[in-house]
């Protein structure tokens, strides 16, 4: 093993969370080493950005790159109910007339590479094809990592802080037994990409469309991308989608056939890839930080993809963690309390989005709610755009509860979930199609 060298901060993972944290740290003059086990571009799901990503992207210096990109512009989200009835689009600009209300539908292989190159441009030393095998501890304090490069050589990198942005693999969550599974959101997804599928015109061309399945057991996402590609996936209860069914292709075809609104949109289109599947049990870590370490992005938690919050939570957690690290290093405090000082407010924000997700699965209708409470359409739109970290949006819950049927049970809190040791087998497994090489989506 080569002798150890040193950095101020080590970041595990080069996705949006790791790229965000490392860029903001490097902007403050810190020596940051980032280790990504894959080589970019690489496939990833989670393609629809919501408006609140704007503010972090602005700090990162990413906006000019996105504005010059080929990514489809997104101005709204629209819902189609189980009977095929379309809601009016929720236009972000109507609620917040600001540049942030236009966002993008991204191809993650391209977006993530842009983010990583941006980190390098800000001074981050980013290593691809390098796997972190373990986080090094002295007592209960993280002091660095042990990595192995493509040359097969192991080496140690010492650091004052370790940021775990290792995605759903969750290196530290797994090692320390921190992952807690959501007691409600045990869903899965099957999806593919279509060339030449229907898309609206004008400012509606890039809208994310959420289409409820006829039996209300699940929903489809419909996300237009550049190069005339549309990402179309079905989400449903894990047991329903993956137990007692045929192949992923067969199950997907059956679900499309049952959902007329989707079937009509892809009629005449050509599949551009094979079928993907992921068994996305939602989860969170029981703590965001410890002495000398902090979790960000999917290494911290994963929330159901209904409202496209994944990239926002990655960017926001990376940003908040970076700010806490900078403040902590400035005063010589890298304790769990300092590095995780942002955790309670962040968790409350995620709880708001989680509740909106759970309400949808329990039958919440945006159209019905707005009909009863038209004055609250702006607040609902605030939640949809990701404005989660303010108590102001909590004014929707009382009116929402007034529409409950008398026997509606309470939604269990996330921390009532199942410990990691009892988690379902193959949770968060991503199955890639054999013909993935045809296109790095």
Wavefront OBJ file of the C-alpha trace (Angstrom):
o trace
v 0.000 0.000 0.000
v 1.252 3.462 -0.869
v 1.748 5.898 2.005
v -1.200 8.132 2.809
v -1.552 11.652 1.541
v -3.841 14.374 2.849
v -6.746 16.570 1.822
v -9.001 18.914 3.747
v -12.094 17.005 2.626
v -12.640 13.684 0.869
v -15.887 13.200 -1.075
v -17.079 9.694 -1.940
v -19.094 9.786 -5.172
v -19.257 12.119 -8.152
v -23.014 12.385 -8.690
v -24.956 15.639 -8.136
v -24.653 15.546 -4.329
v -20.912 14.874 -4.330
v -20.246 17.351 -7.135
v -22.236 20.032 -5.295
v -20.521 19.569 -1.949
v -17.035 19.372 -3.470
v -17.520 22.434 -5.696
v -18.752 24.639 -2.869
v -15.909 23.487 -0.623
v -13.302 24.127 -3.306
v -14.766 27.588 -3.893
v -13.716 28.361 -0.312
v -10.108 27.374 -1.009
v -10.233 23.919 0.592
v -8.285 20.983 -0.842
v -10.941 18.500 -1.954
v -10.378 15.003 -3.348
v -13.399 13.280 -4.901
v -13.465 9.546 -5.688
v -15.988 8.158 -8.176
v -15.988 4.409 -8.778
v -17.364 4.652 -12.336
v -16.233 6.564 -15.378
v -18.528 9.255 -16.703
v -20.730 9.460 -18.665
v -22.732 6.763 -16.970
v -26.436 5.998 -16.865
v -28.645 7.295 -14.062
v -32.360 7.804 -13.607
v -33.919 10.942 -12.086
v -34.162 13.288 -15.041
v -36.628 16.043 -14.202
v -35.348 19.123 -12.369
v -37.744 21.160 -10.250
v -37.421 24.951 -9.923
v -35.859 25.124 -6.465
v -32.706 23.510 -7.879
v -32.023 26.927 -9.446
v -30.553 28.497 -6.319
v -27.929 25.818 -5.737
v -27.103 25.631 -9.441
v -26.573 29.398 -9.363
v -24.041 29.074 -6.525
v -22.261 26.330 -8.436
v -21.922 28.431 -11.577
v -23.936 25.849 -13.522
v -26.692 28.069 -14.916
v -24.808 29.310 -18.000
v -23.928 25.714 -18.890
v -27.541 24.592 -18.583
v -28.826 27.595 -20.497
v -26.469 26.735 -23.357
v -27.366 23.025 -23.305
v -29.768 21.047 -25.485
v -31.868 20.013 -22.503
v -35.617 20.494 -22.959
v -36.985 23.458 -21.021
v -39.585 22.657 -18.383
v -42.208 25.191 -17.301
v -44.875 23.101 -15.612
v -46.186 19.813 -14.274
v -49.536 18.276 -15.181
v -51.595 15.466 -13.672
v -53.873 12.954 -15.400
v -56.247 11.044 -13.138
v -57.315 7.401 -13.287
v -60.180 8.282 -15.672
v -57.825 10.020 -18.084
v -58.934 13.538 -17.164
v -56.139 16.095 -17.369
v -55.623 18.797 -14.780
v -54.745 22.285 -15.868
v -50.944 22.592 -15.986
v -49.302 23.951 -12.855
v -47.193 26.686 -14.430
v -44.343 27.599 -12.114
v -44.101 31.150 -13.464
v -47.706 31.935 -12.481
v -46.785 31.338 -8.879
v -43.224 32.673 -8.913
v -42.449 35.072 -11.800
v -38.694 34.590 -11.689
v -36.052 33.027 -13.896
v -36.026 30.033 -11.533
v -39.482 29.012 -12.772
v -38.031 27.681 -16.002
v -36.040 24.533 -15.421
v -34.914 21.515 -17.497
v -35.554 17.874 -18.347
v -32.029 16.509 -18.327
v -30.298 13.403 -19.582
v -28.467 12.410 -16.428
v -25.387 10.996 -18.143
v -24.854 14.454 -19.658
v -25.964 16.498 -16.652
v -23.861 14.551 -14.148
v -20.777 14.836 -16.333
v -21.350 18.598 -16.616
v -21.568 18.803 -12.824
v -18.370 16.805 -12.315
v -16.442 18.854 -14.883
v -17.718 22.001 -13.179
v -16.316 20.699 -9.897
v -12.931 20.173 -11.542
v -13.078 23.697 -12.980
v -13.462 25.015 -9.430
v -10.380 23.160 -8.222
v -11.694 19.763 -7.105
v -9.322 16.849 -7.717
v -11.768 14.266 -9.057
v -10.680 10.647 -9.585
v -12.862 8.401 -11.752
v -12.607 4.628 -11.839
v -11.517 4.695 -8.194
v -13.447 2.750 -5.568
v -13.544 3.682 -1.896
v -13.304 0.400 -0.010
v -13.704 1.790 3.478
v -13.852 4.906 5.577
v -10.996 5.040 8.069
v -11.821 5.729 11.713
v -9.836 6.573 14.787
v -12.219 5.814 17.608
v -15.582 7.189 16.474
v -14.061 9.840 14.213
v -13.676 9.485 10.452
v -10.141 10.432 9.396
v -9.976 9.436 5.733
v -10.609 6.672 3.226
v -8.938 3.627 1.717
v -9.269 3.559 -2.054
v -8.333 1.312 -4.934
v -7.694 2.678 -8.399
v -7.969 0.984 -11.776
v -4.305 -0.015 -11.405
v -5.328 -2.221 -8.478
v -3.172 -0.311 -5.996
v -4.654 0.527 -2.587
v -3.834 3.816 -0.912
v -5.021 5.879 2.012
v -6.172 9.469 1.816
v -6.409 11.278 5.132
v -8.875 14.138 5.549
v -10.358 16.395 8.176
v -13.875 15.542 6.943
v -15.313 12.698 4.841
v -18.454 13.373 2.785
v -20.339 10.217 1.817
v -22.125 10.857 -1.491
v -21.912 7.220 -2.581
v -25.545 7.040 -3.687
v -27.892 4.217 -2.822
v -24.934 1.975 -2.013
v -24.631 4.101 1.132
v -21.137 3.128 2.236
v -21.348 4.632 5.726
v -25.050 3.933 6.220
v -24.366 0.292 5.489
v -21.221 0.126 7.624
v -22.807 1.862 10.609
v -26.302 0.360 10.299
v -28.024 3.745 9.903
v -30.532 3.053 7.129
v -34.222 2.986 8.067
v -36.790 1.861 5.504
v -39.980 3.817 4.934
v -43.041 1.975 6.289
v -45.287 3.198 3.457
v -43.323 3.953 0.292
v -42.206 0.474 -0.740
v -42.530 1.025 -4.476
v -40.727 -0.078 -7.605
v -40.473 1.132 -11.181
v -40.088 -0.223 -14.717
v -39.281 2.139 -17.562
v -37.935 2.570 -21.042
v -37.269 5.356 -23.543
v -39.359 6.086 -26.631
v -38.353 7.897 -29.791
v -41.081 9.882 -31.522
v -43.670 9.696 -28.742
v -46.266 12.444 -28.438
v -45.286 15.724 -26.867
v -47.166 18.995 -26.498
v -46.046 22.160 -28.218
v -44.860 25.562 -27.068
v -44.177 25.965 -23.379
v -46.045 22.713 -22.675
v -43.549 20.656 -24.700
v -41.284 20.045 -21.723
v -43.940 19.489 -19.068
v -43.590 16.555 -16.701
v -46.839 14.592 -16.850
v -47.928 12.320 -13.974
v -50.573 9.831 -15.122
v -52.459 7.751 -12.587
v -53.101 4.114 -13.485
v -56.768 3.120 -13.895
v -56.855 1.077 -10.679
v -55.017 3.864 -8.799
v -52.347 1.394 -7.688
v -49.599 3.407 -9.324
v -48.682 6.063 -11.848
v -46.624 6.748 -14.958
v -44.033 9.463 -15.441
v -43.786 11.060 -18.866
v -40.658 13.190 -19.328
v -39.753 14.688 -22.735
v -36.028 14.872 -23.481
v -33.923 16.160 -26.339
v -33.193 14.122 -29.482
v -36.955 13.351 -29.714
v -36.766 10.950 -26.742
v -39.375 10.579 -24.003
v -38.723 8.765 -20.711
v -41.831 6.785 -19.704
v -41.937 4.716 -16.528
v -44.536 3.025 -14.364
v -44.310 3.115 -10.558
v -46.336 0.855 -8.304
v -46.268 -1.244 -5.135
v -43.310 -3.595 -5.105
v -45.378 -6.770 -4.719
v -47.755 -5.719 -7.510
v -45.039 -4.954 -10.069
v -42.482 -7.638 -9.261
v -44.199 -10.700 -7.794
v -46.105 -13.206 -9.880
v -45.582 -11.246 -13.110
v -43.642 -12.021 -16.268
v -40.567 -10.275 -17.603
v -40.071 -6.551 -17.080
v -40.900 -6.006 -20.746
v -44.127 -7.961 -20.414
v -45.181 -6.234 -17.195
v -44.445 -2.816 -18.669
v -46.443 -3.619 -21.826
v -49.390 -4.785 -19.712
v -49.362 -1.576 -17.684
v -49.178 0.603 -20.812
v -52.076 -1.343 -22.328
v -54.185 -0.728 -19.224
v -53.466 3.020 -19.134
v -55.131 4.529 -22.205
v -53.624 7.979 -21.664
v -50.102 6.521 -21.880
v -50.947 4.058 -24.651
v -52.188 6.883 -26.853
v -49.083 8.977 -26.229
v -46.638 6.245 -27.266
v -48.688 4.898 -30.174
v -46.540 5.057 -33.290
v -43.339 5.658 -31.299
v -40.286 3.377 -31.365
v -38.557 2.059 -28.282
v -35.049 3.503 -28.070
v -33.693 1.157 -25.362
v -34.480 -1.988 -23.456
v -36.414 -1.981 -20.192
v -34.991 -0.815 -16.882
v -36.261 -1.742 -13.432
v -35.513 -0.538 -9.948
v -36.938 -1.699 -6.668
v -36.826 1.628 -4.921
v -37.682 1.133 -1.312
v -37.642 4.614 0.196
v -35.334 5.109 3.148
v -33.398 7.596 5.242
v -30.394 7.445 7.508
v -31.118 7.819 11.201
v -28.500 10.606 11.381
v -26.961 12.898 8.772
v -23.517 13.188 10.329
v -21.040 11.932 12.876
v -17.653 13.072 14.084
v -15.670 13.841 10.950
v -18.279 12.557 8.466
v -21.520 13.604 6.807
v -24.042 11.984 4.443
v -25.541 13.691 1.382
v -27.830 12.744 -1.506
v -28.965 9.137 -1.851
v -26.288 8.074 0.635
v -28.493 9.879 3.166
v -31.896 8.915 1.795
v -34.157 8.208 -1.143
v -37.712 9.516 -1.530
v -40.318 8.198 -3.931
v -39.824 9.841 -7.363
v -43.414 11.118 -7.726
v -42.580 14.824 -7.590
v -39.083 14.655 -9.105
v -37.403 15.756 -5.891
v -34.305 13.547 -6.165
v -31.856 16.002 -7.731
v -33.148 18.831 -5.537
v -32.482 16.818 -2.373
v -29.034 15.871 -3.685
v -28.122 19.484 -4.455
v -29.636 20.884 -1.270
v -28.043 18.345 1.062
v -24.683 18.817 -0.675
v -24.988 22.578 -0.309
v -26.030 22.525 3.350
v -23.357 19.997 4.255
v -20.673 22.045 2.500
v -21.694 25.184 4.379
v -21.583 23.310 7.695
v -18.141 21.905 6.867
v -16.751 25.324 5.925
v -18.084 26.825 9.156
v -16.796 23.889 11.191
v -13.297 23.921 9.738
v -13.168 27.664 10.277
v -13.619 27.215 14.015
v -11.915 23.845 14.381
v -15.132 21.921 15.029
v -15.854 18.823 12.964
v -18.151 17.207 15.511
v -21.392 15.439 14.630
v -23.335 18.383 16.018
v -21.560 20.872 13.760
v -21.444 18.797 10.580
v -25.069 17.738 11.011
v -26.453 21.083 12.164
v -28.540 21.354 8.988
v -30.161 17.938 9.457
v -33.312 18.772 11.477
v -34.513 21.501 9.106
v -33.652 19.368 6.086
v -35.586 16.409 7.478
v -38.618 18.615 8.106
v -38.503 19.762 4.495
v -38.304 16.197 3.209
v -41.190 15.277 5.524
v -43.323 17.854 3.717
v -42.588 16.330 0.322
v -43.062 12.832 1.704
v -46.466 13.749 3.045
v -47.522 15.108 -0.345
v -46.363 11.833 -1.916
v -48.262 9.728 0.621
v -51.386 11.847 0.183
v -51.291 11.205 -3.559
v -51.103 7.450 -3.012
v -54.016 7.775 -0.574
v -56.167 9.391 -3.257
v -55.368 13.101 -2.981
v -56.702 15.002 -6.003
v -55.063 18.296 -6.938
v -58.128 19.284 -8.937
v -60.530 18.605 -6.075
v -58.335 20.396 -3.557
v -57.955 23.516 -5.701
v -61.706 23.543 -6.359
v -62.381 23.656 -2.608
v -59.442 25.941 -1.724
v -58.543 28.058 -4.789
v -56.582 30.505 -2.638
v -54.084 27.736 -1.824
v -53.125 26.827 -5.402
v -49.980 28.939 -5.009
v -48.931 27.126 -1.845
v -49.491 23.731 -3.453
v -47.399 24.885 -6.400
v -44.692 25.983 -3.949
v -44.512 22.400 -2.700
v -44.408 21.058 -6.245
v -41.497 23.333 -7.182
v -39.558 22.179 -4.111
v -40.023 25.138 -1.757
v -39.947 22.720 1.157
v -37.810 24.373 3.781
v -40.231 26.958 5.143
v -43.058 26.653 7.665
v -45.214 28.840 5.432
v -46.255 25.913 3.237
v -47.691 24.031 6.218
v -50.909 26.007 5.814
v -52.099 23.424 3.247
v -52.341 20.509 5.665
v -55.377 21.628 7.672
v -57.541 22.265 4.594
v -56.281 19.019 3.064
v -57.295 17.081 6.170
v -60.756 18.660 6.006
v -61.352 16.628 2.819
v -60.391 13.296 4.425
v -62.986 10.535 4.677
v -63.909 9.873 8.347
v -62.025 6.573 8.533
v -58.727 7.686 6.942
v -55.787 6.431 9.042
v -52.829 8.642 9.879
v -49.743 8.413 7.649
v -46.949 6.612 9.561
v -43.805 8.671 10.096
v -40.703 7.571 8.195
v -38.821 6.713 11.387
v -41.388 4.048 12.165
v -39.857 2.036 9.320
v -37.962 -1.223 9.214
v -34.297 -1.361 10.291
v -31.823 -2.189 7.558
v -31.220 -5.718 8.831
v -34.857 -6.570 8.080
v -35.063 -4.784 4.748
v -36.584 -6.613 1.781
v -34.153 -8.516 -0.369
v -32.780 -6.709 -3.426
v -34.059 -3.319 -2.343
v -32.821 -0.499 -4.583
v -31.577 -2.947 -7.171
v -31.150 -1.413 -10.629
v -31.544 -3.796 -13.545
v -30.048 -2.554 -16.799
v -31.214 -3.810 -20.192
v -28.850 -5.819 -22.347
v -29.001 -3.243 -25.130
v -28.099 -0.302 -22.893
v -25.000 0.284 -24.999
v -27.247 1.450 -27.842
v -27.586 4.785 -26.069
v -26.210 6.262 -22.862
v -29.509 7.846 -21.831
l 1 2 3 4 5 6 7 8 9 10 11 12 13 14 15 16 17 18 19 20 21 22 23 24 25 26 27 28 29 30 31 32 33 34 35 36 37 38 39 40 41 42 43 44 45 46 47 48 49 50 51 52 53 54 55 56 57 58 59 60 61 62 63 64 65 66 67 68 69 70 71 72 73 74 75 76 77 78 79 80 81 82 83 84 85 86 87 88 89 90 91 92 93 94 95 96 97 98 99 100 101 102 103 104 105 106 107 108 109 110 111 112 113 114 115 116 117 118 119 120 121 122 123 124 125 126 127 128 129 130 131 132 133 134 135 136 137 138 139 140 141 142 143 144 145 146 147 148 149 150 151 152 153 154 155 156 157 158 159 160 161 162 163 164 165 166 167 168 169 170 171 172 173 174 175 176 177 178 179 180 181 182 183 184 185 186 187 188 189 190 191 192 193 194 195 196 197 198 199 200 201 202 203 204 205 206 207 208 209 210 211 212 213 214 215 216 217 218 219 220 221 222 223 224 225 226 227 228 229 230 231 232 233 234 235 236 237 238 239 240 241 242 243 244 245 246 247 248 249 250 251 252 253 254 255 256 257 258 259 260 261 262 263 264 265 266 267 268 269 270 271 272 273 274 275 276 277 278 279 280 281 282 283 284 285 286 287 288 289 290 291 292 293 294 295 296 297 298 299 300 301 302 303 304 305 306 307 308 309 310 311 312 313 314 315 316 317 318 319 320 321 322 323 324 325 326 327 328 329 330 331 332 333 334 335 336 337 338 339 340 341 342 343 344 345 346 347 348 349 350 351 352 353 354 355 356 357 358 359 360 361 362 363 364 365 366 367 368 369 370 371 372 373 374 375 376 377 378 379 380 381 382 383 384 385 386 387 388 389 390 391 392 393 394 395 396 397 398 399 400 401 402 403 404 405 406 407 408 409 410 411 412 413 414 415 416 417 418 419 420 421 422 423 424 425 426 427 428 429 430 431 432 433 434 435 436 437 438 439 440 441
